[in-house]
Each structure stands twice: as C-alpha cells, then as structure tokens.
C-alpha cells in the first residue's frame, strides 16, 4: 500500500507541478532542492505515474542516475518502501555487479557508469521516457559525460526524451545552459537549524601531502568526536577523506559509549545498508564522501567534519595517476553540515577555524579538469566525437590532458591515427574498465586464459588493501583465499570480467594492439603455462607499459616513462631485475615514485608488453659537458644496450652541439677582446636604433639564429673542443645588416674608439646601458662638448693620474664649471706632478706630467 502520508509530507511536492510543466513545455529542467526534500525519491515516482495509479495512461519508464552505488541502492529501497513494495517490483536498481529489477519495474536507479555503458550500446535508450541526473553538482566525469550524451540524443534522435538535472547545491544557470536553456525549478527545504561549532586543533598540524594526513590531525578529529558525544545527543556522522583514515580514527575511539560504524564505497553492501537503517543504540558513523549527499542516515544529529577530501590527480608526462588529499570546498562543507539537520535540529563541529573557512574554494574542482581522461576520450570517440568538441559539457576537457589520453588510446589500439575507435576500441569501451585495464584483459586473456586474466585485472581495477602487501602475485593468492570484504567484491568483479572476456569477438588474439610477443621476433610470450608471478607481471605490464622498470640498485628502479621508482625497505621484490609496476605515486618534490603494487618481470615480457616504446637508433646528445654519440636500444627511458658511434649523423651532431650551447652558453666559443667588444657594440645599436641592428645580448636568441651566423663552422664541429676554435667575433660579423648597407656605418654609429683632445684614441665600453668613455681627466682639458654615439651621450668616467675614478659626468661643460674645482682641491696635493689648472676650459690637454710639459 502506498504510504501517502510520507509522500505528501515531502517538501519537493510543492515544486512538482512546475517541474512537470517545464518538462511538458521544453522537455528538460533543472531541479534545485535542498537535502531531505524528496527530490531523489518522490520526483521519480511522480514522473513515472506511480503515485497516482488511477491517473490513466501507461506508466512512464524513468531512469535515475546516481554517482555512487550506495546511493543507488538506498534510493531504490526508499522508493519501494514509499510504494509499499520491495525492490525489484515497480522500482529496481542496477549497479556494477548487481542488478535487482523485474518485469514490472518502471523506475530504475543506476549509477552514472552503468548509464554510460547503456548509452554506448543503445544511443536511443529505447523504452526510457525520463532520465534524472541526481547530485549533478558533484561534477563527476561520468555524470558530465552522460549529461552531454543525453543532450545529444535529445537533439538528434529522441526529442521526446525528458531530462532532469537535480541537485541540492549546483550552478543552476550553468546546467540550464547545458540542457539548452532549460527552466530552473526551485523548492525550499524544511531543513532544521544546524549550529556551527568551530573546533580547530590547539596546535598547528601539517597540511595534507599527497595521500598523507598528519596523524595529529586524525587524533584531533577523534577528540572532537568524543567531545560531540559528550555535548550532544543523537548519532554522530564524521567525514574523513579515505578508508585508511576511517580505520585510524576508529582505532582511537575505543571505549566510547557508542557503536563505531564505517561507511565507504568499498564496504560490503550489507554493511552499507545496515548503516542506513535506524539503530536501537547510539552510533558513531565514520564516512567518506559517499555520505555527503543522496543519503539520509537515520538518527544523525551531529556531524564532525575533518575538512578533508580526496581528488584525483594525474601526471600525464609520467603516466602516474593517484588520489590526493585536499581541503574540502565550502560547498562540500555545506552538504556535510546538512546531514545533521535532516530529521531534527543538529550541530556540525568543523575541525578548522572560521578564518580558514573564508579561504576555502567555493566548489570542488570538476573532475574533467584534474582527472585522467583516457576513459572519457574513448567514450567520446565511440560516441562519434573524438575531440569532444561537439559535446554539451559544463567544462571543456583540457587540451593537454586530452592529448595525453589519445596517446594512451593509440598505444593500446583503441583508436586509429585519426582518433576514430577501432573494433577493438569499441569492445574495450563496453567493458566498463579504464582502457589500460581493458587492454590487459583482452590481451591477457589470449595469453593466460579468461579466468586468470580476469582475476588479475579485478585486482588492478580496485587496489587491494594495504595489508595485502606490494607483491601483486601475493595479493592475488590472498584474494583467492577470500574471507574478507575485499575478497567478496573481487570475486564478483572476476565473474563479470570473465564473462566479458569470453564474449564472442573479445579474444585478444583476433585483434591485438600490441602482439603478446617479443618485438625482436623471438617468439610469443606465454608459450606454455605461466607461473603466478609471471602471469601477474604480464598483466600489469600490459596495463601499464610505461611503468615496466629495470633495477638500478637494491630496491631502486627506472621506469620506461623515465621516472625513478623505489620499493619499501621490507619488500620481497627488491632483488627483482625487472618489475611491472601496477600502483605507484610520486609525492610532491620526491625524487622517486613509491611503488605500492608490482610484480617481477623478465626483459622479454617487458619488451612485448611495452613494444610501442621500443626504440633502436643513433643517439647524439650533449652530456656531462661534451658530445656523446652512441647506437642505443631503448625501452622508453630504459637503456637496454649501447655502443659508441664513429660516424654519427651530422644533423644529430649539430643538434647536440646547439643543445650544449643552450645549456652552457656561448662561452663555449672563442671570444677575444675584440669579439666581446663587437657584441657589446651591436647590442648598443640594437637598443639605441633597433631596426636592422640585431639583438645579440641574449645567448638563447643567438643560438636560435645559429643558421645565420655560426655556419659553416658549426657544421664542421664534432666535439666541445671544436666549438672552442670558432672565432665568435668573425662569426658575429655575419649578423651585421649588410643587405641594407647599414653595416658600413658600424664604426660611425658605434666607434670602437674615440679620439680625445690629448690625441689618445680611447676604447668605448658599450657593455652597460649607456656607452662609457674612461679617460684621465687631464686629457680632456678644453673639451666642452660631451661626445655622442648614435645620438646617445657618452658617460665620461674621469680618472685620476693613477687611473682611479675621480668623477662621472654626461655633461662636461657643467663639470668644468662646477665639479672640477672640488676634484682639483682633493687630488692636486696627491698628484702634484700633474697639471691642475685653474681654468681647465682653456688649458692644454695632456697625457704627461708637468715635467714633460716644461721640456
């Protein structure tokens, strides 16, 4: 029997007429409804026609997409309860590895990943009338992709398909644009007041670093939970960034007068479901972000928020992806706090200060901006838009990340050179795996059999618990033994992957991107049964070929990507000559990546799995201060063999020498005093006149113009010493503006020397911003006009008879009239043998002493 009282009490009911009208009018709408209003449960039932069976007409089929499995199951159970049914009747759900639907199901709750797979198989979504994208504010990549695909379906195939983007806190205007200018329908909630208690640590804690959270921060969170238990009534919901932190805080809550429960995405379904049912005793529920939205946890009156979250990060250059601990956004903080006010007035204890809160980001970063985009790029290619340029996405994918993703797809044979999906790529997209893991499953099944490949890929698709160790084969054996929650999930995924690997057309032997054989043609890898160690190494290498690594010291390795990697001190893999690294992360500023999961490997398998990285050829480079020329065989950055080259390619030699000039500077050439002076004169003319006079001040700019001034000497050079024999001054003359005739005016515009009144020809220093003429004061007697070069006044450094600076002026007439007398008074007693006339303007200039003048 339908529970009408509960349905009628849901606040969102007041917005339903406007929502229905919007869908009838434009076929799409954005629904903004606070947590607890019933948007996830009442709206699908109303749109399906299930709340008014006597209303006439067949019920519409509604699909609700949730970002998480726990939310999908909970929403389906809640809707079935409101209808007085069990799940699998009018309401069902489908998540990866679990499907509960029946012939009468008209409302199906699915994860966005499941819906994405359905769209790839059936772009029309035949039989579906309405799709509701719930919690779209979380900006998961799958949800953004599904929204873009559905907009495309409405525009091209099924204009009658109705779309609803629903969220508690979202960019309503942005989602309205994505849905083609859809109306925004808002409803007020009946949320209870939530008191905010600021509870920062008494002493500063270190900020999160990679996956690491300061133990002092977790100790503080545990103490705040104890404080909340003492000060408030009701259950306590505590938000932490990850499973490891849940366990560590749980360990510090021993002896509290409450049951400690953990909710996270990897928890068994029975445990998750139990946490969402009312309990007879008080509880502390430790949860990751899965409990931020879509769920009402009964009995919760208090939220303790650690203020931390996990976001994906990827190093595209090294092929390393990982989760990073970050400060949660203010929007996430509001969502978390709202959990405390779903059923009654509550409180949120925030483990940071109010001043810090103002500095937090407003919203979490959209996953499309920060995540590995290989799976998204494959989905877009299979949809028919390899560049994703025509998709109605809330944010476009970054060009660099998309470029890196396409490189991965080409390497695993999922797309062709134009970015179009291959037949193999279409099969990979249907597996519901990252393309790397899809490649490992398909090619691994051909070498090992579907069952063994599926078991290993299931291990790689959800990283095993840390206590399983860093040996992939050992973790495989432990998972087979079962007995824990991870083992149960692993076996469920193995069954799914094995079925997929055995489907017709899935055999890697029919269309392998990289044949499972040695690239040098010595025969196939996997001839005969492989041991567990060898099988684990093969599958991990197929999935992550850039991470095959060769030892270069005890516990130290170099990956094909060029990244150093290190094993923990107690690892049993430290003596392996080669590794296939399945899990690694590189903390900021660390010299090496840390290996989390790997398997021993042999060189032949490494070459087979990473065949696209195999290179053999001449390498000429500037190394350790000189040119090195070798014939080298490499697997990515790993050098397999090398021998010296006697006659390297001249073009490669020239490029390496230019690299040397870039790295060490033009000082490698021979610079005489005249050459340095010429460079300074040209630099001055470029500053003063520009035009045809070249910029010679910057080394890198000159190296880039090597074709114009360093040839043919550079082409004849073969080593560092040859560079040292190149006359830089003679070479620089080639840069003079000969074509326009300006070169002939070099000595006129920037003379190397200027003749002074004494008859001396004094060199001009052009190395500074202004030309400098340094000359003994007595040689300038009678010279009233300051000389100019290229229209620029020369800065005159007047020297004592001993050659030391006495004065500096750019206006000789003013100096003789004023400053000279002070210099004369100071120096004539020190240099009595030199002339110091009272009137220098009329005195005879001289290089000599008074005695010489008298003779």
Secondary structure, DSSP 8 states (H G I E B T S, - for coil): ---HHHHHH-TTHHHHHHHHHHHHHHSEEEEEE-TTSSTTTHHHHHHHT-S-GGG-S----EEEEESSHHHHHHHHHHHHHHTT--TTSSEEEEETTEEE--TT--EEEEEHHHHHHHHHH-TT-TT--EEEEETGGG--HHHHHHHHHHHHHHHHT-TT-EEEEEESS--HHHHHHHTTS-EEEEE------EEEEE---SS-----BTTB--HHHHHHHHHHHHHHHHH--SEEEEE-SSHHHHHHHHHT-TT-SSEEEEE-TTS-HHHHHHHTS--SS-EEEEE-GGGSSS---TTEEEEEE--EEEEEEEETTTTEEEEEEEE--HHHHHHHHHGGGSSS-EEEEESS-HHHHHTS-SS---HHHHS--HHHHHHHHHHT-TT-TTS--SS---HHHHHHHHHHHHHTTSB-TTS-B-HHHHHHHTTTS-HHHHHHHHHHHHHH-HHHHHHHHHHHHS---GGG-SBHHHHHHHHHH--SHHHHHHHHHHHHHHHHHHSTT--TTTS-SS-SB-TTSS-BTT-S---HHHHHHHHHHHH-GGGEEEEEETTEEEETTS-EEE--TT-TTTT-SEEEEEEEE--TT-SSEEEEEEEEE-HHHHHHHTGGGEEEEEEEEEETTEEEEEEEEEETTEEEEEEE-SS--HHHHHHHHHHHHHHH-GGGSB--HHHHHHHHHHHHHHHHT-TTS---S-HHHHHHTHHHHTTTHHHH--SHHHHHTSBHHHHHGGGS-TTTTGGGGHHHHS-SEEE-TTS-EEEEE-SSSS-EEEEEGGGGTT--S--EETTEE-EEEEE-TTS-EEEEES-HHHIIIIIHHHHHHHHTTT-TTS---S-TTTS---SS-HHHHH-
